[in-house]
């Protein structure tokens, strides 16, 4: 996972978007990672995994 400084992410937002579409990108502020930016497809995949793993969220077996 690539890491950008908050300043680089701010001034190179288009680049951040392009990078995040390929793989998650960590954004660091004062040398500490504070957020991760990821493609919406990866976010939706993770939400689906979370929903399947949550109690009472078992997916049906067809």
PDB file with one MODEL, atoms N, CA, C and O in Angstrom:
MODEL        1
ATOM      1  N   UNK A   1       0.864  -1.172   0.000  1.00  0.00           N
ATOM      2  CA  UNK A   1       0.000   0.000   0.000  1.00  0.00           C
ATOM      3  C   UNK A   1       0.908   1.233   0.000  1.00  0.00           C
ATOM      4  O   UNK A   1       1.841   1.345   0.796  1.00  0.00           O
ATOM      5  N   UNK A   2       0.611   2.126  -0.894  1.00  0.00           N
ATOM      6  CA  UNK A   2       1.368   3.375  -0.986  1.00  0.00           C
ATOM      7  C   UNK A   2       0.852   4.367   0.058  1.00  0.00           C
ATOM      8  O   UNK A   2      -0.326   4.354   0.413  1.00  0.00           O
ATOM      9  N   UNK A   3       1.745   5.221   0.539  1.00  0.00           N
ATOM     10  CA  UNK A   3       1.371   6.245   1.510  1.00  0.00           C
ATOM     11  C   UNK A   3       1.694   7.619   0.944  1.00  0.00           C
ATOM     12  O   UNK A   3       2.781   7.843   0.411  1.00  0.00           O
ATOM     13  N   UNK A   4       0.739   8.539   1.064  1.00  0.00           N
ATOM     14  CA  UNK A   4       0.937   9.932   0.683  1.00  0.00           C
ATOM     15  C   UNK A   4       0.807  10.795   1.929  1.00  0.00           C
ATOM     16  O   UNK A   4       0.077  10.455   2.860  1.00  0.00           O
ATOM     17  N   UNK A   5       1.513  11.898   1.938  1.00  0.00           N
ATOM     18  CA  UNK A   5       1.310  12.857   3.019  1.00  0.00           C
ATOM     19  C   UNK A   5      -0.029  13.547   2.779  1.00  0.00           C
ATOM     20  O   UNK A   5      -0.529  13.566   1.654  1.00  0.00           O
ATOM     21  N   UNK A   6      -0.605  14.110   3.826  1.00  0.00           N
ATOM     22  CA  UNK A   6      -1.869  14.835   3.679  1.00  0.00           C
ATOM     23  C   UNK A   6      -1.705  15.986   2.692  1.00  0.00           C
ATOM     24  O   UNK A   6      -2.608  16.263   1.902  1.00  0.00           O
ATOM     25  N   UNK A   7      -0.571  16.647   2.737  1.00  0.00           N
ATOM     26  CA  UNK A   7      -0.298  17.759   1.819  1.00  0.00           C
ATOM     27  C   UNK A   7      -0.289  17.274   0.374  1.00  0.00           C
ATOM     28  O   UNK A   7      -0.910  17.893  -0.490  1.00  0.00           O
ATOM     29  N   UNK A   8       0.416  16.160   0.100  1.00  0.00           N
ATOM     30  CA  UNK A   8       0.456  15.620  -1.259  1.00  0.00           C
ATOM     31  C   UNK A   8      -0.929  15.166  -1.716  1.00  0.00           C
ATOM     32  O   UNK A   8      -1.292  15.341  -2.879  1.00  0.00           O
ATOM     33  N   UNK A   9      -1.703  14.579  -0.795  1.00  0.00           N
ATOM     34  CA  UNK A   9      -3.059  14.142  -1.134  1.00  0.00           C
ATOM     35  C   UNK A   9      -3.940  15.342  -1.471  1.00  0.00           C
ATOM     36  O   UNK A   9      -4.748  15.286  -2.398  1.00  0.00           O
ATOM     37  N   UNK A  10      -3.780  16.424  -0.716  1.00  0.00           N
ATOM     38  CA  UNK A  10      -4.585  17.625  -0.935  1.00  0.00           C
ATOM     39  C   UNK A  10      -4.263  18.273  -2.273  1.00  0.00           C
ATOM     40  O   UNK A  10      -5.163  18.574  -3.057  1.00  0.00           O
ATOM     41  N   UNK A  11      -2.985  18.486  -2.530  1.00  0.00           N
ATOM     42  CA  UNK A  11      -2.597  19.203  -3.741  1.00  0.00           C
ATOM     43  C   UNK A  11      -2.541  18.301  -4.981  1.00  0.00           C
ATOM     44  O   UNK A  11      -2.467  18.793  -6.107  1.00  0.00           O
ATOM     45  N   UNK A  12      -2.575  16.989  -4.771  1.00  0.00           N
ATOM     46  CA  UNK A  12      -2.580  16.045  -5.884  1.00  0.00           C
ATOM     47  C   UNK A  12      -3.781  15.129  -5.802  1.00  0.00           C
ATOM     48  O   UNK A  12      -3.661  13.912  -5.945  1.00  0.00           O
ATOM     49  N   UNK A  13      -4.962  15.732  -5.569  1.00  0.00           N
ATOM     50  CA  UNK A  13      -6.164  14.920  -5.344  1.00  0.00           C
ATOM     51  C   UNK A  13      -6.482  14.012  -6.533  1.00  0.00           C
ATOM     52  O   UNK A  13      -6.896  12.868  -6.348  1.00  0.00           O
ATOM     53  N   UNK A  14      -6.291  14.514  -7.740  1.00  0.00           N
ATOM     54  CA  UNK A  14      -6.530  13.684  -8.928  1.00  0.00           C
ATOM     55  C   UNK A  14      -5.635  12.459  -8.944  1.00  0.00           C
ATOM     56  O   UNK A  14      -6.071  11.359  -9.285  1.00  0.00           O
ATOM     57  N   UNK A  15      -4.371  12.661  -8.568  1.00  0.00           N
ATOM     58  CA  UNK A  15      -3.432  11.538  -8.500  1.00  0.00           C
ATOM     59  C   UNK A  15      -3.858  10.554  -7.416  1.00  0.00           C
ATOM     60  O   UNK A  15      -3.784   9.341  -7.614  1.00  0.00           O
ATOM     61  N   UNK A  16      -4.302  11.070  -6.270  1.00  0.00           N
ATOM     62  CA  UNK A  16      -4.780  10.213  -5.183  1.00  0.00           C
ATOM     63  C   UNK A  16      -5.920   9.317  -5.677  1.00  0.00           C
ATOM     64  O   UNK A  16      -5.940   8.117  -5.403  1.00  0.00           O
ATOM     65  N   UNK A  17      -6.854   9.906  -6.398  1.00  0.00           N
ATOM     66  CA  UNK A  17      -7.974   9.128  -6.939  1.00  0.00           C
ATOM     67  C   UNK A  17      -7.474   8.038  -7.879  1.00  0.00           C
ATOM     68  O   UNK A  17      -7.903   6.888  -7.787  1.00  0.00           O
ATOM     69  N   UNK A  18      -6.569   8.399  -8.779  1.00  0.00           N
ATOM     70  CA  UNK A  18      -6.032   7.409  -9.721  1.00  0.00           C
ATOM     71  C   UNK A  18      -5.320   6.274  -8.996  1.00  0.00           C
ATOM     72  O   UNK A  18      -5.505   5.107  -9.341  1.00  0.00           O
ATOM     73  N   UNK A  19      -4.514   6.604  -8.004  1.00  0.00           N
ATOM     74  CA  UNK A  19      -3.808   5.573  -7.236  1.00  0.00           C
ATOM     75  C   UNK A  19      -4.782   4.678  -6.484  1.00  0.00           C
ATOM     76  O   UNK A  19      -4.622   3.457  -6.465  1.00  0.00           O
ATOM     77  N   UNK A  20      -5.797   5.285  -5.862  1.00  0.00           N
ATOM     78  CA  UNK A  20      -6.751   4.531  -5.048  1.00  0.00           C
ATOM     79  C   UNK A  20      -7.621   3.594  -5.883  1.00  0.00           C
ATOM     80  O   UNK A  20      -8.137   2.603  -5.368  1.00  0.00           O
ATOM     81  N   UNK A  21      -7.783   3.900  -7.156  1.00  0.00           N
ATOM     82  CA  UNK A  21      -8.559   2.990  -8.007  1.00  0.00           C
ATOM     83  C   UNK A  21      -7.807   1.694  -8.256  1.00  0.00           C
ATOM     84  O   UNK A  21      -8.418   0.666  -8.547  1.00  0.00           O
ATOM     85  N   UNK A  22      -6.474   1.738  -8.141  1.00  0.00           N
ATOM     86  CA  UNK A  22      -5.655   0.541  -8.347  1.00  0.00           C
ATOM     87  C   UNK A  22      -5.435  -0.244  -7.057  1.00  0.00           C
ATOM     88  O   UNK A  22      -5.437  -1.475  -7.067  1.00  0.00           O
ATOM     89  N   UNK A  23      -5.243   0.476  -5.938  1.00  0.00           N
ATOM     90  CA  UNK A  23      -5.028  -0.170  -4.641  1.00  0.00           C
ATOM     91  C   UNK A  23      -5.275   0.868  -3.545  1.00  0.00           C
ATOM     92  O   UNK A  23      -5.167   2.068  -3.798  1.00  0.00           O
ATOM     93  N   UNK A  24      -5.603   0.423  -2.340  1.00  0.00           N
ATOM     94  CA  UNK A  24      -5.806   1.380  -1.251  1.00  0.00           C
ATOM     95  C   UNK A  24      -4.564   2.244  -1.034  1.00  0.00           C
ATOM     96  O   UNK A  24      -3.436   1.782  -1.205  1.00  0.00           O
ATOM     97  N   UNK A  25      -4.787   3.496  -0.656  1.00  0.00           N
ATOM     98  CA  UNK A  25      -3.706   4.452  -0.417  1.00  0.00           C
ATOM     99  C   UNK A  25      -3.857   5.003   0.997  1.00  0.00           C
ATOM    100  O   UNK A  25      -4.917   5.510   1.362  1.00  0.00           O
ATOM    101  N   UNK A  26      -2.796   4.902   1.788  1.00  0.00           N
ATOM    102  CA  UNK A  26      -2.791   5.470   3.129  1.00  0.00           C
ATOM    103  C   UNK A  26      -2.427   6.949   3.019  1.00  0.00           C
ATOM    104  O   UNK A  26      -1.588   7.336   2.205  1.00  0.00           O
ATOM    105  N   UNK A  27      -3.070   7.770   3.851  1.00  0.00           N
ATOM    106  CA  UNK A  27      -2.754   9.191   3.917  1.00  0.00           C
ATOM    107  C   UNK A  27      -2.273   9.481   5.329  1.00  0.00           C
ATOM    108  O   UNK A  27      -2.955   9.192   6.313  1.00  0.00           O
ATOM    109  N   UNK A  28      -1.066  10.068   5.404  1.00  0.00           N
ATOM    110  CA  UNK A  28      -0.443  10.325   6.696  1.00  0.00           C
ATOM    111  C   UNK A  28      -0.402  11.814   6.992  1.00  0.00           C
ATOM    112  O   UNK A  28      -0.177  12.638   6.105  1.00  0.00           O
ATOM    113  N   UNK A  29      -0.626  12.138   8.256  1.00  0.00           N
ATOM    114  CA  UNK A  29      -0.552  13.516   8.722  1.00  0.00           C
ATOM    115  C   UNK A  29       0.430  13.534   9.889  1.00  0.00           C
ATOM    116  O   UNK A  29       0.269  12.799  10.862  1.00  0.00           O
ATOM    117  N   UNK A  30       1.435  14.372   9.779  1.00  0.00           N
ATOM    118  CA  UNK A  30       2.493  14.452  10.793  1.00  0.00           C
ATOM    119  C   UNK A  30       3.142  13.084  11.023  1.00  0.00           C
ATOM    120  O   UNK A  30       3.476  12.727  12.152  1.00  0.00           O
ATOM    121  N   UNK A  31       3.316  12.317   9.926  1.00  0.00           N
ATOM    122  CA  UNK A  31       3.990  11.030   9.989  1.00  0.00           C
ATOM    123  C   UNK A  31       3.147   9.880  10.497  1.00  0.00           C
ATOM    124  O   UNK A  31       3.656   8.769  10.648  1.00  0.00           O
ATOM    125  N   UNK A  32       1.878  10.112  10.765  1.00  0.00           N
ATOM    126  CA  UNK A  32       0.986   9.069  11.296  1.00  0.00           C
ATOM    127  C   UNK A  32      -0.153   8.824  10.316  1.00  0.00           C
ATOM    128  O   UNK A  32      -0.845   9.764   9.924  1.00  0.00           O
ATOM    129  N   UNK A  33      -0.354   7.579   9.918  1.00  0.00           N
ATOM    130  CA  UNK A  33      -1.442   7.257   8.997  1.00  0.00           C
ATOM    131  C   UNK A  33      -2.775   7.543   9.675  1.00  0.00           C
ATOM    132  O   UNK A  33      -3.041   7.068  10.779  1.00  0.00           O
ATOM    133  N   UNK A  34      -3.615   8.335   8.991  1.00  0.00           N
ATOM    134  CA  UNK A  34      -4.896   8.721   9.582  1.00  0.00           C
ATOM    135  C   UNK A  34      -6.100   8.212   8.803  1.00  0.00           C
ATOM    136  O   UNK A  34      -7.167   8.012   9.383  1.00  0.00           O
ATOM    137  N   UNK A  35      -5.947   8.001   7.504  1.00  0.00           N
ATOM    138  CA  UNK A  35      -7.045   7.461   6.704  1.00  0.00           C
ATOM    139  C   UNK A  35      -6.487   6.584   5.588  1.00  0.00           C
ATOM    140  O   UNK A  35      -5.309   6.649   5.238  1.00  0.00           O
ATOM    141  N   UNK A  36      -7.379   5.768   5.049  1.00  0.00           N
ATOM    142  CA  UNK A  36      -7.064   4.975   3.859  1.00  0.00           C
ATOM    143  C   UNK A  36      -8.138   5.281   2.832  1.00  0.00           C
ATOM    144  O   UNK A  36      -9.330   5.253   3.138  1.00  0.00           O
ATOM    145  N   UNK A  37      -7.712   5.570   1.615  1.00  0.00           N
ATOM    146  CA  UNK A  37      -8.631   5.864   0.519  1.00  0.00           C
ATOM    147  C   UNK A  37      -8.644   4.640  -0.391  1.00  0.00           C
ATOM    148  O   UNK A  37      -7.590   4.131  -0.774  1.00  0.00           O
ATOM    149  N   UNK A  38      -9.849   4.168  -0.735  1.00  0.00           N
ATOM    150  CA  UNK A  38      -9.941   3.003  -1.597  1.00  0.00           C
ATOM    151  C   UNK A  38     -11.066   3.146  -2.599  1.00  0.00           C
ATOM    152  O   UNK A  38     -11.984   3.945  -2.412  1.00  0.00           O
ATOM    153  N   UNK A  39     -10.989   2.367  -3.661  1.00  0.00           N
ATOM    154  CA  UNK A  39     -11.988   2.400  -4.722  1.00  0.00           C
ATOM    155  C   UNK A  39     -13.341   1.960  -4.178  1.00  0.00           C
ATOM    156  O   UNK A  39     -13.414   1.137  -3.266  1.00  0.00           O
ATOM    157  N   UNK A  40     -14.398   2.507  -4.737  1.00  0.00           N
ATOM    158  CA  UNK A  40     -15.748   2.176  -4.282  1.00  0.00           C
ATOM    159  C   UNK A  40     -16.033   0.681  -4.445  1.00  0.00           C
ATOM    160  O   UNK A  40     -16.759   0.102  -3.637  1.00  0.00           O
ATOM    161  N   UNK A  41     -15.478   0.058  -5.469  1.00  0.00           N
ATOM    162  CA  UNK A  41     -15.691  -1.384  -5.660  1.00  0.00           C
ATOM    163  C   UNK A  41     -15.107  -2.185  -4.497  1.00  0.00           C
ATOM    164  O   UNK A  41     -15.711  -3.156  -4.041  1.00  0.00           O
ATOM    165  N   UNK A  42     -13.934  -1.776  -4.024  1.00  0.00           N
ATOM    166  CA  UNK A  42     -13.319  -2.462  -2.889  1.00  0.00           C
ATOM    167  C   UNK A  42     -14.114  -2.205  -1.611  1.00  0.00           C
ATOM    168  O   UNK A  42     -14.294  -3.111  -0.799  1.00  0.00           O
ATOM    169  N   UNK A  43     -14.585  -0.986  -1.434  1.00  0.00           N
ATOM    170  CA  UNK A  43     -15.425  -0.654  -0.281  1.00  0.00           C
ATOM    171  C   UNK A  43     -16.682  -1.525  -0.281  1.00  0.00           C
ATOM    172  O   UNK A  43     -17.037  -2.096   0.750  1.00  0.00           O
ATOM    173  N   UNK A  44     -17.349  -1.630  -1.418  1.00  0.00           N
ATOM    174  CA  UNK A  44     -18.574  -2.440  -1.503  1.00  0.00           C
ATOM    175  C   UNK A  44     -18.282  -3.912  -1.246  1.00  0.00           C
ATOM    176  O   UNK A  44     -19.083  -4.598  -0.612  1.00  0.00           O
ATOM    177  N   UNK A  45     -17.142  -4.409  -1.731  1.00  0.00           N
ATOM    178  CA  UNK A  45     -16.765  -5.798  -1.484  1.00  0.00           C
ATOM    179  C   UNK A  45     -16.563  -6.034   0.013  1.00  0.00           C
ATOM    180  O   UNK A  45     -17.024  -7.038   0.555  1.00  0.00           O
ATOM    181  N   UNK A  46     -15.879  -5.112   0.672  1.00  0.00           N
ATOM    182  CA  UNK A  46     -15.655  -5.242   2.113  1.00  0.00           C
ATOM    183  C   UNK A  46     -16.963  -5.175   2.896  1.00  0.00           C
ATOM    184  O   UNK A  46     -17.141  -5.915   3.863  1.00  0.00           O
ATOM    185  N   UNK A  47     -17.874  -4.298   2.491  1.00  0.00           N
ATOM    186  CA  UNK A  47     -19.180  -4.211   3.154  1.00  0.00           C
ATOM    187  C   UNK A  47     -19.957  -5.521   2.987  1.00  0.00           C
ATOM    188  O   UNK A  47     -20.638  -5.955   3.917  1.00  0.00           O
ATOM    189  N   UNK A  48     -19.863  -6.148   1.824  1.00  0.00           N
ATOM    190  CA  UNK A  48     -20.550  -7.418   1.594  1.00  0.00           C
ATOM    191  C   UNK A  48     -19.960  -8.515   2.470  1.00  0.00           C
ATOM    192  O   UNK A  48     -20.694  -9.337   3.017  1.00  0.00           O
ATOM    193  N   UNK A  49     -18.648  -8.530   2.603  1.00  0.00           N
ATOM    194  CA  UNK A  49     -17.991  -9.517   3.468  1.00  0.00           C
ATOM    195  C   UNK A  49     -18.426  -9.293   4.905  1.00  0.00           C
ATOM    196  O   UNK A  49     -18.739 -10.245   5.619  1.00  0.00           O
ATOM    197  N   UNK A  50     -18.445  -8.030   5.334  1.00  0.00           N
ATOM    198  CA  UNK A  50     -18.856  -7.685   6.693  1.00  0.00           C
ATOM    199  C   UNK A  50     -20.298  -8.118   6.950  1.00  0.00           C
ATOM    200  O   UNK A  50     -20.600  -8.649   8.018  1.00  0.00           O
ATOM    201  N   UNK A  51     -21.176  -7.902   6.000  1.00  0.00           N
ATOM    202  CA  UNK A  51     -22.584  -8.264   6.156  1.00  0.00           C
ATOM    203  C   UNK A  51     -22.743  -9.775   6.268  1.00  0.00           C
ATOM    204  O   UNK A  51     -23.603 -10.254   7.008  1.00  0.00           O
ATOM    205  N   UNK A  52     -21.937 -10.517   5.552  1.00  0.00           N
ATOM    206  CA  UNK A  52     -22.000 -11.979   5.609  1.00  0.00           C
ATOM    207  C   UNK A  52     -21.437 -12.537   6.889  1.00  0.00           C
ATOM    208  O   UNK A  52     -21.823 -13.629   7.307  1.00  0.00           O
ATOM    209  N   UNK A  53     -20.530 -11.812   7.527  1.00  0.00           N
ATOM    210  CA  UNK A  53     -19.872 -12.289   8.737  1.00  0.00           C
ATOM    211  C   UNK A  53     -20.559 -11.820  10.009  1.00  0.00           C
ATOM    212  O   UNK A  53     -20.293 -12.345  11.091  1.00  0.00           O
ATOM    213  N   UNK A  54     -21.445 -10.829   9.883  1.00  0.00           N
ATOM    214  CA  UNK A  54     -22.115 -10.274  11.061  1.00  0.00           C
ATOM    215  C   UNK A  54     -23.131 -11.268  11.609  1.00  0.00           C
ATOM    216  O   UNK A  54     -23.761 -11.993  10.839  1.00  0.00           O
ATOM    217  N   UNK A  55     -23.301 -11.312  12.947  1.00  0.00           N
ATOM    218  CA  UNK A  55     -24.314 -12.177  13.527  1.00  0.00           C
ATOM    219  C   UNK A  55     -25.688 -11.879  12.948  1.00  0.00           C
ATOM    220  O   UNK A  55     -26.113 -10.726  12.872  1.00  0.00           O
ATOM    221  N   UNK A  56     -26.370 -12.935  12.542  1.00  0.00           N
ATOM    222  CA  UNK A  56     -27.692 -12.755  11.961  1.00  0.00           C
ATOM    223  C   UNK A  56     -27.648 -12.315  10.508  1.00  0.00           C
ATOM    224  O   UNK A  56     -28.695 -12.152   9.883  1.00  0.00           O
ATOM    225  N   UNK A  57     -26.457 -12.121   9.962  1.00  0.00           N
ATOM    226  CA  UNK A  57     -26.320 -11.681   8.586  1.00  0.00           C
ATOM    227  C   UNK A  57     -25.872 -12.790   7.660  1.00  0.00           C
ATOM    228  O   UNK A  57     -25.317 -12.545   6.590  1.00  0.00           O
ATOM    229  N   UNK A  58     -26.123 -14.013   8.090  1.00  0.00           N
ATOM    230  CA  UNK A  58     -25.698 -15.147   7.281  1.00  0.00           C
ATOM    231  C   UNK A  58     -26.372 -15.113   5.914  1.00  0.00           C
ATOM    232  O   UNK A  58     -27.566 -14.843   5.785  1.00  0.00           O
ATOM    233  N   UNK A  59     -25.566 -15.395   4.912  1.00  0.00           N
ATOM    234  CA  UNK A  59     -26.100 -15.409   3.555  1.00  0.00           C
ATOM    235  C   UNK A  59     -26.722 -16.772   3.282  1.00  0.00           C
ATOM    236  O   UNK A  59     -26.265 -17.797   3.787  1.00  0.00           O
ATOM    237  N   UNK A  60     -27.777 -16.759   2.471  1.00  0.00           N
ATOM    238  CA  UNK A  60     -28.457 -18.010   2.177  1.00  0.00           C
ATOM    239  C   UNK A  60     -27.617 -18.872   1.254  1.00  0.00           C
ATOM    240  O   UNK A  60     -26.891 -18.371   0.396  1.00  0.00           O
ATOM    241  N   UNK A  61     -27.730 -20.192   1.450  1.00  0.00           N
ATOM    242  CA  UNK A  61     -27.000 -21.137   0.608  1.00  0.00           C
ATOM    243  C   UNK A  61     -27.996 -21.682  -0.392  1.00  0.00           C
ATOM    244  O   UNK A  61     -28.985 -22.320  -0.031  1.00  0.00           O
ATOM    245  N   UNK A  62     -27.713 -21.415  -1.666  1.00  0.00           N
ATOM    246  CA  UNK A  62     -28.638 -21.887  -2.711  1.00  0.00           C
ATOM    247  C   UNK A  62     -28.024 -22.997  -3.487  1.00  0.00           C
ATOM    248  O   UNK A  62     -28.647 -23.525  -4.409  1.00  0.00           O
TER     249      UNK A  62
ENDMDL
END
